[in-house]
Amino acid sequence: MFNYSKVLYIIITFERLYNFIYGSQLNLLQHINTYSNLSIDELKPFYETAKSNNSSIFNKTYTLKTGPPNKHGTY
């Protein structure tokens, strides 16, 4: 019984870590696969949810750059 609880704890810990790393990305991809031709405004709620759930990571302001990069590879 004790070994089972250790294994269960490890499984739950890895599941939380997986969802922390990939959860918002997978939710976004599922939505994009269901609905095509989405605008930035329609996708922004996914970013905002990830930002609110992971505020320590998203403490900067990011902007979406479109178009080709300049000759130095930046926008």
C-alpha positions in Angstrom: 0.0 0.0 0.0 2.8 2.4 0.8 4.6 1.8 -2.5 1.3 2.3 -4.4 0.8 5.7 -2.7 4.3 6.7 -3.8 3.6 5.7 -7.4 0.3 7.5 -7.3 1.9 10.7 -6.0 4.6 10.6 -8.7 1.9 10.1 -11.4 -0.1 13.0 -10.1 2.9 15.2 -9.9 4.0 14.5 -13.5 0.4 15.1 -14.7 0.4 18.5 -13.0 3.7 19.3 -14.5 2.6 18.2 -18.0 -0.5 20.4 -17.7 1.5 23.3 -16.5 3.9 23.1 -19.4 1.6 22.0 -22.3 -1.9 22.6 -21.1 -2.6 26.0 -22.6 -0.9 25.1 -25.8 -2.9 21.9 -26.2 -6.2 23.8 -25.5 -5.3 26.4 -28.1 -4.4 23.7 -30.7 -7.7 21.8 -30.1 -9.6 25.1 -30.6 -7.7 25.9 -33.8 -8.3 22.4 -35.1 -12.1 22.9 -34.5 -12.4 26.4 -35.8 -10.3 27.7 -38.7 -9.6 31.3 -39.7 -9.5 32.7 -36.2 -8.4 36.3 -35.6 -5.9 37.4 -32.9 -8.9 38.7 -30.9 -10.5 35.3 -30.9 -7.2 33.6 -29.7 -6.3 36.2 -27.1 -8.5 34.6 -24.3 -6.2 31.5 -24.4 -3.2 33.7 -23.9 -5.0 35.6 -21.1 -5.9 32.3 -19.3 -2.4 31.0 -19.5 -1.1 34.4 -18.3 -3.4 34.4 -15.3 -2.7 30.8 -14.4 1.1 31.3 -14.7 1.7 34.9 -13.6 5.2 34.3 -12.5 6.2 33.4 -16.1 4.1 36.0 -17.8 5.4 39.0 -15.9 6.4 40.8 -19.2 4.3 42.4 -21.9 4.5 40.5 -25.3 3.3 41.8 -28.6 2.6 39.8 -31.7 4.9 40.8 -34.6 3.7 40.0 -38.1 5.5 40.2 -41.4 9.0 39.2 -42.4 11.9 39.8 -40.1 14.5 42.4 -41.0 17.9 41.5 -42.4 19.2 40.7 -38.9 16.5 38.2 -38.3 14.5 40.3 -35.9 11.2 42.3 -36.3 
